[in-house]
Amino acid sequence: MIVESIDGLFGGAVLLAEASAEMWDDQLGLFAEERQAIARAVEKRRREFTAGRLCARSLLAEMGHPASALLVGDQGAPLWPADIVGSITHCADRCFVALAERSRFVGVGIDVEPASPLSEALLQMVCTPRELEMGRSWAGVDENWSKIIFSAKESYYKCYFPIARHVLDFLDVEVQLDPAQRTFIATLRHAALPAAAGRRECVGRYRRLGSHLLTASSAQAV
């Protein structure tokens, strides 16, 4: 199902699609190389992988690309056609794909999560002291502020890694939320961390989709 835009999450230059219910279980729709990539995976992972690949292939067809295998690269990132940047995200029951032309964007990232707060244990692993301080002041605006921060960092990393080729920890990035605009700024905290195409921060957006949260990050080509 092509979504294209969820209340301005990306805008028209980035195409967004959600996997249909049928895509989750259609493993025969995978290429042999893709089936080999999940041959030893548990059933949950196989279903997520299948939904993501079939949804991505459908969206690529809308962009004029012939069907081809979408293999797994470093850190699990999908290997897209040379002229495409993209991101896949899934949770237990929803899967989205975002794609854009490389001539217009150097990276895009998307993440979907259940709309529920992080546990106290995870808060310390995910949130910086400044985020914790600000987040508690946002609690009256959105009780899921901690999950929004978690998801924003996930979507930022999916945008960042294919460009910078560097693995980040949650605490390497700090997120500032703007609840009124439903936007965020994700910033690298340490000067030693490599920038992504010269950028050390990224402006993203988040939206509520029923019982889920969806965050998006992107870096336009200069």
Kinemage of the C-alpha trace (Angstrom):
@kinemage 1
@onewidth
@group {chain A} dominant
@subgroup {mainchain}
@vectorlist {calphas} color= white
{ca met a 1} P 0.000 0.000 0.000
{ca ile a 2} L 1.605 3.251 -1.125
{ca val a 3} L 1.256 5.950 1.495
{ca glu a 4} L 3.481 8.642 -0.102
{ca ser a 5} L 2.957 11.104 2.734
{ca ile a 6} L 1.684 10.708 6.282
{ca asp a 7} L 0.717 14.218 7.312
{ca gly a 8} L 3.932 15.679 5.918
{ca leu a 9} L 6.251 13.062 7.419
{ca phe a 10} L 8.665 13.299 4.495
{ca gly a 11} L 7.007 15.209 1.697
{ca gly a 12} L 6.548 14.210 -1.933
{ca ala a 13} L 10.240 13.758 -2.758
{ca val a 14} L 10.414 10.635 -0.559
{ca leu a 15} L 8.001 7.806 -1.307
{ca leu a 16} L 6.568 5.905 1.626
{ca ala a 17} L 4.707 2.601 1.576
{ca glu a 18} L 3.282 0.161 4.114
{ca ala a 19} L 3.424 -3.579 3.549
{ca ser a 20} L 0.068 -5.258 2.989
{ca ala a 21} L -1.046 -8.145 5.197
{ca glu a 22} L -0.379 -10.581 2.347
{ca met a 23} L 3.253 -9.509 1.985
{ca trp a 24} L 4.217 -10.788 5.437
{ca asp a 25} L 3.713 -14.455 4.500
{ca asp a 26} L 4.559 -14.532 0.780
{ca gln a 27} L 8.065 -15.996 1.044
{ca leu a 28} L 7.677 -17.470 -2.447
{ca gly a 29} L 7.747 -13.871 -3.651
{ca leu a 30} L 11.369 -13.564 -2.538
{ca phe a 31} L 14.325 -14.134 -4.853
{ca ala a 32} L 16.457 -17.202 -4.131
{ca glu a 33} L 19.279 -15.016 -2.800
{ca glu a 34} L 16.877 -13.331 -0.393
{ca arg a 35} L 15.525 -16.650 0.861
{ca gln a 36} L 19.105 -17.769 1.443
{ca ala a 37} L 19.734 -14.656 3.559
{ca ile a 38} L 17.031 -15.746 6.033
{ca ala a 39} L 17.484 -19.510 5.760
{ca arg a 40} L 18.557 -19.796 9.413
{ca ala a 41} L 16.351 -17.032 10.770
{ca val a 42} L 13.461 -17.590 13.167
{ca glu a 43} L 9.937 -17.314 11.759
{ca lys a 44} L 9.404 -13.794 13.163
{ca arg a 45} L 12.489 -12.523 11.353
{ca arg a 46} L 11.501 -14.299 8.135
{ca arg a 47} L 8.089 -12.625 8.133
{ca glu a 48} L 9.561 -9.174 8.828
{ca phe a 49} L 12.207 -9.609 6.122
{ca thr a 50} L 9.627 -10.837 3.606
{ca ala a 51} L 7.238 -7.951 4.247
{ca gly a 52} L 10.047 -5.411 3.937
{ca arg a 53} L 11.503 -6.826 0.710
{ca leu a 54} L 8.156 -7.256 -1.051
{ca cys a 55} L 7.015 -3.795 -0.007
{ca ala a 56} L 10.314 -2.268 -1.148
{ca arg a 57} L 10.151 -4.082 -4.485
{ca ser a 58} L 6.604 -2.785 -5.049
{ca leu a 59} L 7.728 0.764 -4.314
{ca leu a 60} L 10.780 0.427 -6.557
{ca ala a 61} L 8.490 -0.696 -9.376
{ca glu a 62} L 6.529 2.544 -8.916
{ca met a 63} L 9.841 4.358 -9.418
{ca gly a 64} L 10.520 2.476 -12.647
{ca his a 65} L 12.987 -0.118 -11.338
{ca pro a 66} L 12.814 -3.725 -12.553
{ca ala a 67} L 12.402 -6.446 -9.940
{ca ser a 68} L 15.698 -7.606 -8.427
{ca ala a 69} L 16.988 -9.139 -5.212
{ca leu a 70} L 17.497 -6.725 -2.309
{ca leu a 71} L 20.329 -8.251 -0.317
{ca val a 72} L 21.703 -7.427 3.129
{ca gly a 73} L 24.718 -5.156 3.559
{ca asp a 74} L 26.755 -3.930 6.528
{ca gln a 75} L 24.896 -3.690 9.840
{ca gly a 76} L 21.871 -5.291 8.208
{ca ala a 77} L 21.191 -2.314 5.926
{ca pro a 78} L 19.435 -3.207 2.639
{ca leu a 79} L 21.505 -2.937 -0.538
{ca trp a 80} L 19.519 -0.605 -2.792
{ca pro a 81} L 19.969 0.094 -6.510
{ca ala a 82} L 22.833 2.527 -7.062
{ca asp a 83} L 20.560 5.506 -7.732
{ca ile a 84} L 18.286 4.909 -4.715
{ca val a 85} L 18.523 5.589 -0.977
{ca gly a 86} L 16.062 4.043 1.397
{ca ser a 87} L 15.085 2.542 4.714
{ca ile a 88} L 12.926 -0.332 5.970
{ca thr a 89} L 11.315 -0.529 9.407
{ca his a 90} L 9.050 -3.053 11.071
{ca cys a 91} L 7.626 -4.016 14.422
{ca ala a 92} L 5.352 -6.931 15.277
{ca asp a 93} L 2.482 -5.923 13.010
{ca arg a 94} L 3.504 -3.006 10.788
{ca cys a 95} L 6.184 -2.554 8.151
{ca phe a 96} L 7.095 0.588 6.198
{ca val a 97} L 9.557 1.408 3.432
{ca ala a 98} L 10.838 4.868 2.468
{ca leu a 99} L 12.713 5.431 -0.817
{ca ala a 100} L 14.147 8.453 -2.611
{ca glu a 101} L 16.335 9.204 -5.597
{ca arg a 102} L 20.010 9.594 -4.695
{ca ser a 103} L 20.187 12.715 -6.848
{ca arg a 104} L 17.863 14.414 -4.344
{ca phe a 105} L 18.791 12.757 -1.026
{ca val a 106} L 21.987 11.243 0.328
{ca gly a 107} L 20.104 9.359 3.020
{ca val a 108} L 16.693 8.611 4.522
{ca gly a 109} L 15.733 6.767 7.680
{ca ile a 110} L 12.410 5.594 9.078
{ca asp a 111} L 11.357 3.801 12.254
{ca val a 112} L 8.043 2.459 13.587
{ca glu a 113} L 7.472 1.574 17.239
{ca pro a 114} L 4.537 0.753 19.526
{ca ala a 115} L 3.388 3.957 21.232
{ca ser a 116} L 4.381 3.158 24.801
{ca pro a 117} L 7.010 4.649 27.145
{ca leu a 118} L 10.427 3.064 27.597
{ca ser a 119} L 11.117 1.178 30.801
{ca glu a 120} L 13.251 2.903 33.439
{ca ala a 121} L 16.139 0.551 32.647
{ca leu a 122} L 16.056 1.429 28.960
{ca leu a 123} L 15.767 5.137 29.700
{ca gln a 124} L 19.304 5.151 31.112
{ca met a 125} L 20.653 3.301 28.070
{ca val a 126} L 18.899 5.443 25.464
{ca cys a 127} L 18.538 8.978 26.858
{ca thr a 128} L 21.223 11.519 27.724
{ca pro a 129} L 20.900 13.486 31.002
{ca arg a 130} L 19.699 16.501 29.035
{ca glu a 131} L 17.053 14.434 27.239
{ca leu a 132} L 15.849 13.033 30.566
{ca glu a 133} L 15.569 16.511 32.045
{ca met a 134} L 13.713 17.914 29.031
{ca gly a 135} L 11.615 14.804 28.564
{ca arg a 136} L 10.123 14.926 32.018
{ca ser a 137} L 8.946 18.449 31.291
{ca trp a 138} L 7.291 17.126 28.089
{ca ala a 139} L 5.484 14.326 29.934
{ca gly a 140} L 2.328 16.385 30.205
{ca val a 141} L 2.375 16.970 26.438
{ca asp a 142} L 3.072 13.381 25.354
{ca glu a 143} L 3.579 10.519 27.803
{ca asn a 144} L 5.457 8.624 25.055
{ca trp a 145} L 8.287 11.156 24.859
{ca ser a 146} L 10.907 8.518 25.698
{ca lys a 147} L 9.762 6.243 22.868
{ca ile a 148} L 9.779 9.198 20.472
{ca ile a 149} L 13.419 9.876 21.414
{ca phe a 150} L 14.272 6.183 20.990
{ca ser a 151} L 12.583 6.042 17.592
{ca ala a 152} L 14.103 9.355 16.449
{ca lys a 153} L 17.577 7.966 17.186
{ca glu a 154} L 16.731 4.773 15.298
{ca ser a 155} L 15.564 6.654 12.205
{ca tyr a 156} L 18.552 8.995 12.393
{ca tyr a 157} L 20.955 6.055 12.548
{ca lys a 158} L 19.349 4.454 9.489
{ca cys a 159} L 19.921 7.710 7.627
{ca tyr a 160} L 23.423 8.256 9.054
{ca phe a 161} L 25.122 4.847 8.776
{ca pro a 162} L 24.961 4.328 4.988
{ca ile a 163} L 26.601 7.745 4.565
{ca ala a 164} L 29.185 7.837 7.386
{ca arg a 165} L 29.770 4.047 7.674
{ca his a 166} L 30.178 4.424 11.426
{ca val a 167} L 28.327 2.564 14.182
{ca leu a 168} L 26.683 4.819 16.775
{ca asp a 169} L 25.549 4.176 20.324
{ca phe a 170} L 22.265 5.683 21.524
{ca leu a 171} L 24.186 8.090 23.756
{ca asp a 172} L 26.275 9.345 20.812
{ca val a 173} L 23.226 11.281 19.618
{ca glu a 174} L 21.088 13.853 21.394
{ca val a 175} L 17.521 14.610 20.359
{ca gln a 176} L 15.594 17.830 20.910
{ca leu a 177} L 11.842 17.475 20.449
{ca asp a 178} L 9.398 20.161 19.358
{ca pro a 179} L 6.012 18.707 20.405
{ca ala a 180} L 4.072 21.584 18.867
{ca gln a 181} L 5.496 20.956 15.391
{ca arg a 182} L 6.060 17.197 15.915
{ca thr a 183} L 9.648 17.596 14.753
{ca phe a 184} L 13.036 16.800 16.242
{ca ile a 185} L 16.678 17.680 15.785
{ca ala a 186} L 19.167 14.814 16.187
{ca thr a 187} L 22.736 15.985 16.850
{ca leu a 188} L 26.025 14.104 17.151
{ca arg a 189} L 27.330 14.762 20.666
{ca his a 190} L 31.076 14.246 20.170
{ca ala a 191} L 33.428 15.999 17.767
{ca ala a 192} L 35.321 12.761 17.127
{ca leu a 193} L 32.260 11.156 15.532
{ca pro a 194} L 32.325 11.378 11.722
{ca ala a 195} L 29.784 13.672 10.152
{ca ala a 196} L 27.327 12.402 7.539
{ca ala a 197} L 28.017 14.213 4.260
{ca gly a 198} L 29.335 17.171 6.269
{ca arg a 199} L 26.291 17.278 8.557
{ca arg a 200} L 26.395 16.846 12.328
{ca glu a 201} L 22.670 17.211 12.860
{ca cys a 202} L 19.459 16.241 11.150
{ca val a 203} L 15.927 17.618 11.329
{ca gly a 204} L 13.275 14.900 11.439
{ca arg a 205} L 9.559 14.464 12.022
{ca tyr a 206} L 7.362 12.153 14.039
{ca arg a 207} L 3.717 11.199 13.793
{ca arg a 208} L 1.263 9.072 15.772
{ca leu a 209} L -0.447 6.299 13.787
{ca gly a 210} L -3.071 4.817 16.064
{ca ser a 211} L -1.182 2.658 18.544
{ca his a 212} L 2.177 3.264 16.831
{ca leu a 213} L 4.772 6.019 16.408
{ca leu a 214} L 6.572 6.696 13.138
{ca thr a 215} L 9.724 8.817 12.918
{ca ala a 216} L 11.574 9.969 9.807
{ca ser a 217} L 15.017 11.437 9.144
{ca ser a 218} L 16.463 12.583 5.840
{ca ala a 219} L 19.506 14.336 4.401
{ca gln a 220} L 19.038 16.185 1.129
{ca ala a 221} L 21.727 16.177 -1.539
{ca val a 222} L 23.596 19.463 -1.787
